[in-house]
Amino acid sequence: MSLVDITAVMQRAGIRRLCVIAGEADWALQQAVEWRAALPGDWLTLSDSDDFPQRVAPAALRTLLGREFQHAIFDARSGFHAEALAALAGTLRAGSWLLLLTPPWQEWATQPDCDSLRWADVAEPIATPHFIHHLQRLIEQDPQVMLQHQHQPARAPALLDLPDWQCQAPQQQARILQRLLSMPSGVAVITAARGRGKSALAGMLAQQNQHCLVTAPAKVSTDVLASFAGEHFHFMAPDAILASTAERSAQWLIVDEAAAIPAPLLQQLIQRFPRVLMITTVQGYEGTGRGFMLRFCATLPQVQHFQLDEPLRWSAHDPLEQWLSQALLFEDAAESEFNGEISVFPAKPEQGALEAGYRLLASAHYRTSPIDLRRMLDAPGMRFWLAGTPENIVGALWLVEEGGLDKPLADAVWAGLRRPRGNLVAQSLAAHAGFAEAATLRSQRISRIAVLAAQRQRGIGSALVAMAHQQAEGCDFLSVSFGYTESLWQFWQRCGFTLVRIGSQREASSGCYAAMAIRALTPAGEKLQQQAAQRFSRDAVWLRDIIDLPFETTEHPQTLNDDDWPLLAGFAWAQRPYEASYAALQRLVRASPQPILEAILVQKQPLSAATQQAGLSGRKALIQRLRLETAEALIQCDTRQAEQWRQQLASLQ
């Protein structure tokens, strides 16, 4: 059967297929040219190579979301951008081919992957053998994938005996729409994978009800919804809704991609409207919404759940979607009835158990995406512990090695002059908490931890952390960064961690403040833990001004001392952040008053008002003025010590 005939059969069956073209770069390019000549279509091409003049860079694919294309080319000859592949597949309509261009089959796994520069914290591209072998195994095992090897006969896809496609998605949409239109009040949640028509359905609701207000993390993501709502599309950003009273006449609030809005903000929005429809993606390149479903929706009374599972642009038997779901592990972790003895054991990328661990982490953390899969499988410095058995994973913990920076680099990080990639907690403890030694010591950060919902309250999470602590050889401390809630902090406290820092800005993804805690393993780690905890406790009385949390405060002397001098000098003569210097500045301004510092810190003038009153052009100019005032105050306090610090910091720049 010719390529044209195979494609015509695919069109009637409503399916799409993958064709892998593996060979030398010029040969793979020539095959793509021949495909384009043989089959009419859009042939959207994702590539960073000049070989394709009419191309879209993988990083820019989001500009094409919401549109449909016939046939596409994904150029993976120099790197594999996994999220872009998933997004590209989502734009293809029934009857389409997706061509995947790769290096020669036997060389692919050993060739440096340029995409690794995005996620591996490396200076030069690295080979990614575990991910590539995973893809190759699935390609070879799937008879629906067409495979063209250079110097070998092509493998045609197996024929499928499928009936002509009759899309059932509109009927499913109509049934849910009628249920929504008859809802007296309350909250409804629609979840689905991409391509199921969630946004279209929400737009139909807005069009028929005519009294709906739409919100989303970004207006640009509501284009599909707007096209279906027509003249009845009314959008307001989440924060604008909370600041306004104009939306009171709306009968519905429609929240697009609800899982991407911080939970506290979402909770406030829901309380303002008689009816709320939240729609969110539970699979795909941008992360999973399963964690949102588990955590947030479980707190709401009388929620109505709806699921769209019929694809709009292709059949439910679509080979491309099935292969991609396996390749990028989009399937949810299966709930387990496991009641046997649970053991904790290490996992390595070549073991299938690690894939189960990734699925578990993806079901529990909203922002887990294919970039995390790539990092887990091939980035250096990753460690994993799993709970259960190799055949039945019920818990997973992911550790990332940090620290080990040389002293000059650590000092530059402390001064705010350098921010090398990686080392999240180690760098933050240096750059924000003010401990350069945190970046020179070796540590392991707990990046993710998850336990199946049905297996919680059995001590599995604590057992995973205990094993990580026991086996952390060569490390000075364990660390963790988490969105602060009282219950989550209590868990880490039970695991032996000490709170050493809380960020001053709420995270967009969780609506919570970023907290950092450590657990010492060596005397050097113990010294850092004690000093960081003591500084945090002393600063807490002032941090309440900029962090809206009920801090426990203990009595500490608040007069300027030797512990404050490095932090203040780093603010005055280097680039240490204002918020990280806030508590020390409060002590300084009381020892040596300066006009703008006093207006902001003592009189509590907002930064914007202080900027305007001083005749400055913006925040950047204000911070520069505050640095100058801090320098002047330090000189007034101790001229000799101030000069020593100024010279020392000048040598770092």
GUTI-189243 format. One line per 2 residues: number of its first residue (from 0); for each residue x, y, z negated of C-alpha. Coordinates in Angstrom, 3 decimals, always signed. Each point is the difference from the previous one (the first is absolute). Layout:
NUM = X/Y/Z  ...
END
This chain:
0 = +0.000/+0.000/+0.000  +1.397/+3.395/+0.990
2 = +0.615/+2.842/-2.434  -2.920/+1.918/+1.502
4 = -2.307/-3.011/-0.470  +1.138/-0.572/-3.600
6 = -0.649/+3.675/-0.763  -3.497/-0.177/+1.560
8 = -0.842/-2.979/-2.227  +1.296/+1.928/-3.027
10 = -2.239/+2.932/+0.923  -3.106/-2.179/+0.139
12 = +0.871/-1.698/-3.308  +0.741/+3.352/-1.682
14 = +3.510/-1.003/-1.076  +3.490/+1.484/+0.159
16 = +3.340/-1.763/+0.101  +3.670/+0.488/-0.833
18 = +2.766/-0.639/+2.527  +3.564/-0.102/-1.326
20 = +2.715/+0.890/+2.531  +3.393/-0.994/-1.457
22 = +3.225/+0.750/+1.853  +2.640/+2.542/+0.924
24 = -1.230/+3.606/-0.109  -0.027/+0.564/+3.779
26 = -1.661/-3.336/+0.709  -2.740/+0.631/-2.607
28 = -0.586/+3.451/+1.483  -0.388/-1.483/+3.504
30 = -2.564/-2.526/-1.251  -2.015/+2.852/-1.542
32 = +0.093/+1.872/+3.320  -1.338/-3.097/+1.807
34 = -2.831/-0.409/-2.537  -1.034/+3.620/+0.479
36 = -0.076/-0.456/+3.768  -2.091/-3.158/-0.279
38 = -2.676/+1.219/-2.393  -1.719/+3.411/+0.104
40 = -0.343/+1.701/-3.373  +1.240/+2.752/-2.318
42 = +3.197/-1.838/-0.995  +0.586/+2.121/-3.069
44 = +3.711/-0.479/-0.814  +1.571/+0.301/-3.440
46 = +3.760/+0.411/+0.254  +2.915/+2.148/-1.080
48 = +1.809/-0.799/+3.249  +0.413/+2.270/+3.021
50 = -0.701/-3.097/+2.113  -3.665/+0.978/-0.267
52 = -0.485/+3.657/+1.075  -3.717/-0.032/-0.960
54 = +0.347/-1.342/-3.508  -1.156/+0.716/-3.542
56 = +2.505/-0.291/-2.859  -1.121/-2.642/-2.523
58 = +0.089/+2.577/-2.787  -2.498/+2.186/+1.906
60 = -2.635/-2.669/+0.633  -2.456/+1.499/-2.501
62 = -0.732/+2.720/+2.544  -1.715/-2.683/+2.133
64 = -2.176/-1.573/-2.688  -3.717/-0.043/+0.776
66 = +0.627/-0.375/+3.742  -0.257/-3.145/+2.143
68 = +2.437/-1.361/+2.561  +0.241/-2.858/+2.492
70 = +3.348/-1.807/-0.323  +3.077/+1.206/-1.879
72 = +3.750/-0.550/-0.327  +1.833/-0.141/-3.325
74 = +3.750/+0.388/+0.416  +1.791/-1.907/-2.793
76 = +3.328/-0.361/+1.824  +1.843/+2.236/-2.486
78 = -2.352/-0.019/-3.012  -3.339/-1.288/-1.271
80 = -2.347/+2.656/-1.457  -2.575/-2.364/-1.522
82 = -2.654/+2.580/-0.926  +0.116/+1.431/+3.519
84 = -0.556/-3.451/+1.523  -3.077/-0.533/-2.180
86 = -1.379/+3.435/+0.820  +0.663/-0.469/+3.723
88 = -1.877/-3.307/+0.006  -2.954/+1.746/-1.618
90 = -0.360/+2.351/+2.985  -0.295/-2.784/+2.603
92 = -3.413/-0.969/+1.359  -1.136/-3.468/+1.077
94 = +1.834/-1.476/+2.983  +3.301/+1.712/-0.904
96 = +3.517/-1.367/-0.123  +2.578/+1.200/-2.511
98 = +3.526/-0.494/+1.321  +2.661/-0.387/-2.698
100 = +3.495/+0.613/+1.401  +2.759/-1.574/-2.121
102 = +3.744/-0.685/+0.237  +1.081/-3.456/+1.269
104 = -1.711/-2.611/-2.163  +3.142/-1.535/-1.533
106 = +1.565/+3.399/-0.740  -3.035/+1.822/-1.367
108 = +0.410/-0.999/-3.661  +3.674/+1.029/-0.111
110 = -0.360/+3.305/+1.853  -0.041/+3.206/-2.119
112 = -3.533/+1.387/-0.262  -0.078/+3.808/+0.226
114 = -3.323/+0.054/-1.869  +1.856/-1.202/-3.110
116 = +1.261/+3.574/-0.444  -3.578/+0.929/-1.071
118 = -0.374/-2.499/-2.799  +3.267/-1.710/-1.029
120 = +1.880/+2.981/-1.524  +2.980/-0.751/+2.246
122 = +2.338/+2.330/+1.890  +0.184/-2.232/+3.095
124 = -2.623/-2.340/+1.508  +0.036/-3.552/-1.346
126 = -1.131/-3.322/+1.433  -3.370/-1.196/-1.317
128 = +0.157/-3.790/+0.412  -2.732/-1.003/-2.438
130 = -2.696/+2.169/+1.586  +1.049/-0.892/+3.553
132 = +0.071/-3.744/-0.738  -3.480/+0.385/-1.518
134 = -1.233/+1.639/+3.237  +1.740/-2.540/+2.233
136 = -1.546/-2.909/-1.868  -3.500/+1.457/+0.411
138 = +0.602/+0.795/+3.674  +1.184/-3.534/+0.732
140 = -2.800/-1.618/-1.982  -2.869/+2.009/+1.531
142 = -1.152/-1.492/+3.340  -1.920/+3.199/+0.755
144 = +3.201/+2.062/+0.203  +1.554/+0.206/+3.455
146 = +3.798/-0.279/-0.154  +2.454/+1.100/+2.672
148 = +3.631/-0.964/-0.701  +2.726/+1.239/+2.323
150 = +1.441/-2.960/+1.980  -2.915/-2.246/-1.059
152 = -3.459/-0.767/+1.419  -2.778/+2.124/-1.518
154 = -2.364/-1.627/-2.503  -3.571/+0.828/+0.988
156 = -2.662/+0.323/-2.716  -2.261/-2.990/-0.624
158 = -3.434/+0.286/+1.570  -2.885/+0.753/-2.386
160 = -3.514/-1.202/+0.616  -1.817/+3.077/-1.280
162 = -3.477/+1.268/+0.900  -0.455/+3.431/+1.505
164 = +0.436/+2.598/-2.747  -3.120/+1.535/-1.461
166 = +1.065/+2.657/-2.493  -2.015/-0.322/-3.225
168 = +1.525/+3.023/-1.731  -2.833/+2.449/+0.912
170 = -2.617/-2.290/-1.549  +2.069/-0.325/-3.177
172 = +0.446/+3.778/-0.122  -3.752/+0.545/+0.484
174 = -0.924/-2.326/-2.884  +2.347/+1.788/-2.410
176 = -1.122/+3.427/+1.237  -3.641/-0.791/-0.798
178 = +0.977/-1.117/-3.513  +1.897/+3.268/-0.522
180 = -2.825/+2.199/+1.315  -2.431/-1.604/-2.468
182 = +2.354/+0.296/-3.003  -1.698/+2.122/-2.711
184 = +3.306/+0.892/-1.740  +3.342/-1.444/-1.030
186 = +3.309/-0.981/+1.550  +0.539/-2.163/+3.064
188 = +3.353/-1.365/+1.126  +0.797/-1.260/+3.499
190 = +3.245/-1.884/+0.530  +1.386/-1.468/+3.187
192 = +3.151/-0.557/+1.973  +0.808/+2.444/+2.796
194 = -2.157/-0.076/+3.123  -3.244/-0.970/-1.778
196 = -1.813/+3.321/+0.348  +0.024/+1.314/-3.580
198 = +0.473/+3.607/+1.048  -2.562/-0.331/+2.794
200 = -2.566/-1.323/-2.466  +0.683/+2.867/-2.419
202 = -0.434/+2.448/+2.900  -3.358/-1.589/+0.876
204 = -1.116/+0.498/-3.604  +0.965/+3.688/+0.173
206 = -1.770/+0.409/+3.344  -3.263/-1.569/-1.172
208 = -0.130/+1.379/-3.552  +1.173/+3.488/+1.060
210 = +0.833/+1.010/-3.597  +3.398/-1.669/-0.441
212 = +3.322/+1.460/-1.049  +3.165/-1.769/+1.185
214 = +3.335/-0.022/-1.778  +3.275/-1.846/+0.553
216 = +3.705/+0.242/-0.878  +0.507/+1.818/+3.340
218 = -2.548/+1.410/+2.440  +1.922/-1.342/+2.993
220 = -0.897/-3.553/-1.064  -3.745/+0.701/+0.359
222 = -0.084/+0.493/+3.786  -1.956/-3.220/+0.660
224 = -2.466/+0.777/-2.781  -0.464/+3.521/+1.366
226 = -0.711/-1.235/+3.533  -2.875/-2.172/-1.267
228 = -1.351/+2.649/-2.397  -0.099/+2.642/+2.740
230 = -1.394/+3.345/-1.086  -0.699/-1.400/-3.468
232 = +3.688/-0.469/-0.828  +0.881/+2.188/-2.999
234 = +3.462/-0.442/-1.510  +1.571/+1.302/-3.214
236 = +3.309/-1.008/-1.542  -0.319/-1.777/-3.373
238 = +1.501/+2.864/-2.027  -2.163/+2.545/+1.837
240 = -3.141/-1.938/-0.953  +0.950/+0.061/-3.676
242 = +0.698/+3.737/+0.168  -3.285/+0.826/+1.782
244 = -3.710/+0.000/-0.780  -1.080/+0.259/+3.630
246 = -0.301/-3.757/+0.482  -2.874/-0.441/-2.471
248 = -2.626/-0.490/+2.717  +1.778/-3.062/+1.441
250 = -1.881/-3.278/-0.493  +3.046/-2.141/+0.772
252 = +3.722/+0.314/-0.509  +1.889/-2.135/+2.516
254 = +3.587/-0.746/-1.036  +2.143/-1.281/+2.887
256 = +3.055/-2.104/-0.955  -1.029/+0.290/-3.625
258 = +2.865/-2.168/-1.256  +2.477/+2.716/+0.972
260 = -1.605/+2.599/-2.310  +1.258/+0.058/-3.616
262 = -2.398/-1.827/-2.299  -0.556/+2.910/-2.451
264 = -0.919/+2.278/+2.912  -2.303/-2.642/+1.465
266 = -1.719/-0.431/-3.369  -0.776/+3.732/-0.142
268 = -1.320/+0.047/+3.572  -2.352/-2.915/-0.596
270 = -1.621/+1.710/-2.967  -1.085/+3.004/+2.111
272 = -2.258/-1.768/+2.515  -3.143/-2.155/-0.218
274 = +1.325/-2.419/+2.627  +3.593/-0.801/+0.913
276 = +1.334/-2.166/+2.813  +3.655/-0.988/-0.294
278 = +1.658/-1.697/+2.951  +3.497/-1.434/-0.068
280 = +2.312/-2.261/+1.952  +0.908/-3.255/-1.735
282 = +2.639/-1.125/+2.470  +2.402/+1.528/+2.419
284 = +3.193/+1.892/+0.618  -0.699/+2.773/-2.520
286 = -0.442/-2.267/-3.009  -2.776/-1.962/-1.567
288 = -3.021/+1.384/-1.819  -0.476/-3.162/-2.025
290 = +1.599/+1.533/-3.083  -2.450/+2.908/+0.297
292 = -2.887/-2.466/+0.098  +1.257/-1.895/-3.026
294 = +0.827/+2.954/-2.212  -2.200/+2.939/+0.850
296 = -3.258/-1.556/+1.183  -0.048/-2.368/-2.962
298 = -0.430/+3.036/-2.288  -3.160/+1.252/+1.772
300 = -3.484/-1.147/-1.053  -2.400/-1.425/+2.615
302 = +2.232/+0.207/+3.040  -1.314/-1.444/+3.251
304 = +2.703/-1.709/+2.046  -0.163/-0.457/+3.766
306 = +2.543/-1.615/+2.290  +0.390/+0.396/+3.751
308 = +1.723/-3.070/+1.435  -1.083/+0.075/+3.677
310 = +2.612/+1.752/+2.191  -1.248/+2.701/+2.362
312 = +2.626/-0.135/+2.729  +0.783/-3.726/+0.114
314 = -1.412/-3.402/-0.908  +0.233/-1.586/-3.421
316 = +2.057/-2.741/+1.743  +2.642/+2.503/+1.137
318 = +3.462/-1.690/+0.160  +1.935/+3.273/-0.327
320 = -1.673/+1.001/-3.270  +0.415/-3.521/-1.405
322 = +3.723/-0.086/+0.843  +0.607/+3.501/-1.355
324 = -1.819/-0.812/-3.224  +2.354/-2.935/-0.557
326 = +3.106/+1.885/+1.093  -0.557/+2.959/-2.340
328 = -1.715/-2.021/-2.751  -3.238/+1.974/+0.051
330 = -2.002/-2.815/-1.592  -0.908/+0.564/-3.639
332 = +1.473/-2.113/-2.748  -2.438/-2.787/-0.797
334 = -1.445/-0.015/-3.504  +1.175/-3.022/-1.961
336 = -1.660/-2.356/-2.457  +3.452/-1.115/-1.110
338 = -0.084/-1.067/-3.651  +3.213/-2.003/-0.305
340 = +3.260/+0.963/-1.627  +1.373/+3.143/+1.567
342 = +3.699/+0.226/+0.695  +2.009/+3.029/+1.084
344 = +2.564/-0.557/+2.734  +2.140/+2.064/+2.414
346 = -0.945/+0.327/+3.666  +2.082/+0.666/+3.088
348 = -1.062/+1.305/+3.434  +0.503/-3.362/+1.720
350 = -2.591/-1.577/-2.299  -3.662/+0.036/+0.993
352 = -0.959/+0.755/-3.603  +1.267/+3.554/+0.412
354 = -2.624/+0.607/+2.691  -2.680/-0.993/-2.504
356 = +1.576/+2.393/-2.478  -0.186/+2.824/+2.552
358 = -3.711/-0.686/+0.616  -0.603/+0.177/-3.735
360 = +1.849/+3.308/-0.323  -1.894/+1.384/+3.018
362 = -3.355/-0.916/-1.543  +0.842/+1.873/-3.197
364 = +1.758/+3.126/+1.332  -1.821/+2.275/+2.429
366 = +3.043/+1.357/+1.793  +1.700/-3.343/+0.693
368 = +0.568/-0.118/+3.763  +2.130/-1.827/+2.594
370 = +2.973/+2.207/-0.843  -0.008/-1.667/-3.434
372 = -0.050/-3.429/+1.641  +3.071/+0.944/+2.025
374 = +1.731/+1.354/-3.099  -0.795/-3.117/-2.031
376 = +1.305/-2.385/+2.650  +3.195/+1.718/+1.153
378 = +1.014/+3.107/-1.982  +3.084/-0.463/-2.206
380 = -0.366/+0.017/-3.777  -3.482/-1.567/-0.248
382 = -0.870/-2.638/-2.629  -3.256/-1.868/-0.606
384 = -1.588/-2.031/-2.758  -3.191/-1.985/+0.524
386 = -2.362/-1.654/-2.481  -1.985/-3.190/+0.486
388 = +1.317/-2.695/+2.329  +1.527/+0.295/+3.499
390 = -3.347/-1.198/+1.405  -2.177/+2.174/-2.246
392 = +1.354/+3.502/-0.716  -1.929/+1.891/-2.703
394 = +2.479/+2.780/-0.852  +2.812/+1.902/+1.693
396 = +2.670/+2.495/-1.052  +2.266/+1.924/+2.381
398 = +3.297/+1.513/-1.202  +2.257/+2.453/+1.813
400 = +3.660/+0.441/-0.925  +0.935/+3.610/-0.783
402 = +2.898/+2.091/-1.245  +3.711/-0.625/+0.321
404 = +0.639/+3.436/+1.535  +3.500/+1.415/-0.435
406 = +0.306/+2.842/-2.513  +0.464/+2.892/+2.488
408 = -3.145/-1.036/+1.891  -1.939/-0.518/-3.255
410 = +1.051/+3.457/-1.182  -1.164/+1.512/+3.303
412 = -3.357/-1.770/-0.395  -0.239/+1.356/-3.566
414 = +0.704/+3.516/+1.296  -2.723/-0.280/+2.660
416 = +2.562/+0.233/+2.822  -0.337/-3.544/+1.392
418 = -2.876/-2.478/+0.346  +1.314/-3.196/+1.623
420 = -2.664/-2.480/+1.085  -1.342/-2.571/-2.452
422 = +0.611/-0.239/-3.756  -3.408/+1.439/-0.936
424 = +0.228/-0.167/-3.799  +3.790/+0.219/-0.261
426 = +0.031/+3.234/+2.023  -3.018/+1.468/-1.761
428 = +1.554/-0.572/-3.426  +3.055/+1.864/+1.274
430 = -1.701/+2.761/+2.006  -3.002/+0.619/-2.291
432 = +0.666/-1.462/-3.458  +3.591/+1.275/+0.151
434 = +1.995/-3.220/-0.502  +2.612/-0.396/+2.748
436 = +1.128/-3.282/-1.573  -3.358/-1.564/+0.919
438 = +1.158/+0.038/+3.633  +3.440/-1.480/-0.735
440 = -1.324/-2.845/-2.158  -1.410/-3.064/+1.751
442 = -3.698/-0.689/-0.377  -2.930/-1.873/+1.479
444 = -3.290/+1.790/+0.605  -3.297/-1.868/-0.152
446 = -1.507/+1.165/+3.284  -3.262/-1.984/-0.116
448 = -1.680/-2.501/-2.294  -3.330/-1.747/+0.541
450 = -2.037/-2.876/-1.441  -3.084/-1.538/+1.596
452 = -3.139/+1.501/-1.570  -1.303/-3.391/-1.153
454 = +3.311/-0.775/-1.738  +0.413/+3.195/-2.008
456 = +0.124/+0.155/-3.810  +2.130/-3.179/-0.049
458 = +3.326/+1.747/-0.588  +1.190/-0.590/+3.574
460 = +1.071/+3.600/+0.616  +1.944/+0.115/-3.273
462 = +1.649/-3.344/+0.840  +1.144/+1.340/+3.372
464 = +1.511/+3.100/-1.631  +1.648/-2.115/-2.710
466 = +1.633/-2.240/+2.612  +1.209/+3.026/+1.966
468 = +1.532/+1.379/-3.206  +1.605/-3.329/-0.905
470 = +1.550/-0.525/+3.438  +1.128/+3.578/+0.779
472 = +3.698/-0.826/-0.012  +2.435/+2.841/+0.553
474 = -2.640/+2.646/-0.710  -0.035/+2.670/-2.686
476 = -3.774/+0.471/-0.079  -3.319/-0.854/+1.625
478 = -2.210/+2.872/+1.127  -3.538/+0.533/+1.215
480 = -1.849/+2.937/+1.559  -3.807/-0.040/-0.233
482 = -3.058/+2.221/+0.194  -0.588/+0.846/-3.652
484 = -3.140/-1.316/-1.634  -0.262/-0.886/-3.669
486 = -0.732/-3.684/+0.675  +2.864/-0.360/+2.463
488 = +2.422/+1.691/-2.358  -1.103/-2.354/-2.787
490 = +0.876/-2.968/+2.231  +3.512/+1.282/+0.672
492 = +0.428/+0.868/-3.659  -0.905/-3.595/-0.938
494 = +2.642/-1.137/+2.500  +2.661/+1.914/-1.966
496 = +0.317/+3.137/+2.119  +0.622/+3.521/-1.273
498 = -1.583/+3.027/+1.684  +2.713/+2.409/+1.184
500 = -1.647/+2.296/+2.554  -3.358/+1.210/+1.354
502 = -0.154/+2.020/+3.218  -1.776/+3.350/+0.027
504 = -2.081/-0.634/+3.161  -2.807/-2.520/+0.440
506 = +0.701/-2.577/+2.706  -2.215/+0.344/+3.064
508 = -0.486/-3.775/+0.263  -1.199/-0.624/-3.563
510 = -0.914/+3.387/-1.470  +2.255/-0.877/-2.941
512 = +3.254/+1.451/-1.264  +3.073/-2.046/+0.897
514 = +1.460/-1.486/-3.170  +3.363/-1.709/-0.369
516 = +1.046/-2.449/-2.684  +3.133/-2.075/-0.589
518 = +1.068/-3.033/-2.024  +3.676/-0.211/-0.917
520 = +2.137/-3.090/+0.647  +3.501/+1.167/-1.006
522 = +1.468/+2.451/-2.537  +0.356/+2.588/+2.784
524 = -3.642/-0.511/+0.926  -0.998/+0.228/-3.657
526 = +1.809/+3.321/-0.376  -1.759/+1.411/+3.074
528 = -3.380/-1.253/-1.229  +0.418/+1.585/-3.446
530 = +1.222/+3.340/+1.369  -2.703/+0.189/+2.686
532 = -2.770/-0.901/-2.458  +1.263/+2.565/-2.501
534 = +0.140/+2.759/+2.640  -3.471/-0.895/+1.253
536 = -1.394/+0.051/-3.540  +1.619/+3.367/-0.745
538 = -1.332/+1.499/+3.268  -3.551/-1.353/-0.419
540 = -1.241/+3.061/-1.888  +0.735/+2.143/+3.082
542 = -0.911/-2.562/+2.669  -3.622/+0.224/-1.098
544 = -0.059/+3.388/+1.779  +0.589/-1.553/+3.437
546 = -1.139/-3.630/-0.431  -3.636/-0.585/-0.901
548 = +0.485/-2.995/-2.296  -0.547/-0.404/-3.763
550 = +3.675/-0.131/-0.991  +0.956/-1.338/-3.381
552 = +2.316/+2.632/-1.403  +2.394/-0.354/-2.894
554 = +1.891/+2.707/-1.829  +3.266/+0.870/+1.747
556 = +2.110/+3.151/-0.366  -0.824/+2.289/+2.927
558 = +3.010/+2.262/-0.298  +2.447/+0.047/+2.915
560 = +2.692/-2.692/-0.413  +2.811/-1.771/+1.857
562 = -2.466/-2.424/+1.634  -1.716/+2.927/+1.756
564 = +3.101/+1.616/+1.470  +0.684/-2.454/+2.870
566 = -3.652/+0.084/+1.100  -0.153/+3.795/-0.076
568 = +3.357/+0.408/+1.739  -1.155/-2.425/+2.690
570 = -3.071/+2.158/+0.543  +1.945/+3.261/-0.011
572 = +3.009/-0.918/+2.170  -1.148/-3.103/+1.921
574 = -3.350/-1.233/+1.328  -1.600/-1.799/-2.936
576 = -3.823/+0.321/+0.291  -1.993/+2.542/-1.993
578 = -2.482/-2.576/-1.376  +2.866/-2.265/-1.155
580 = +1.520/+2.986/-1.834  -3.295/+1.236/-1.495
582 = +0.443/-1.090/-3.627  +3.622/+1.196/-0.193
584 = -1.040/+3.339/+1.558  -2.648/+0.380/-2.732
586 = +2.724/-0.286/-2.604  +2.346/+2.327/+1.896
588 = -2.525/+2.817/+0.452  -0.537/+0.126/-3.741
590 = +3.757/+0.252/-0.605  +0.693/+2.510/+2.772
592 = -3.165/+1.623/+1.466  -0.087/+0.871/+3.714
594 = -2.915/+1.895/+1.601  -1.408/-2.460/+2.562
596 = +0.873/-3.093/-2.021  -1.825/+1.515/-2.969
598 = -3.028/+0.945/+2.111  -0.373/-3.576/+1.263
600 = +1.120/-2.066/-2.983  -1.152/+2.078/-2.979
602 = -2.840/+2.117/+1.390  -1.151/-2.947/+2.205
604 = -0.396/+2.012/+3.176  -0.691/-2.226/+3.058
606 = +2.958/-0.297/+2.359  -1.982/+1.722/+2.758
608 = -0.770/+3.014/-2.220  +3.619/+0.257/-1.166
610 = +1.175/-0.169/+3.615  -2.325/+2.807/+1.044
612 = +0.798/+2.168/-3.019  +3.748/-0.316/+0.662
614 = -0.501/+0.942/+3.666  +1.407/-3.319/+1.243
616 = -0.947/-1.736/+3.260  -0.955/-3.436/-1.338
618 = +0.826/-2.926/-2.284  +3.469/-0.512/+1.482
620 = +0.971/+3.597/-0.710  -1.498/-0.246/-3.496
622 = +2.003/-3.121/-0.863  +3.161/+1.721/+1.221
624 = -0.736/+2.969/-2.278  -0.600/-2.377/-2.925
626 = +3.380/-1.626/+0.670  +1.662/+3.431/-0.172
628 = -1.807/+0.831/-3.259  +1.011/-3.369/-1.461
630 = +3.631/+0.658/+0.891  -0.183/+3.427/-1.662
632 = -1.574/-1.494/-3.134  +2.700/-2.678/-0.272
634 = +2.735/+2.618/+0.374  -1.603/+2.021/-2.796
636 = -0.124/-3.093/-2.225  +3.610/-1.129/+0.563
638 = +2.105/+1.656/+2.702  +2.892/-2.457/-0.162
640 = -2.168/-3.123/+0.133  -2.119/+1.489/+2.802
642 = +3.091/+0.686/+2.110  +1.283/-3.535/-0.534
644 = -3.295/-1.454/+1.226  -0.136/+2.370/+2.979
646 = +3.473/-1.082/+1.147  -0.718/-3.673/-0.594
648 = -3.189/+0.125/+2.078  +1.682/+2.010/+2.750
650 = +2.442/-2.892/+0.451  -2.897/-2.348/+0.858
652 = -1.255/+2.120/+2.893
END
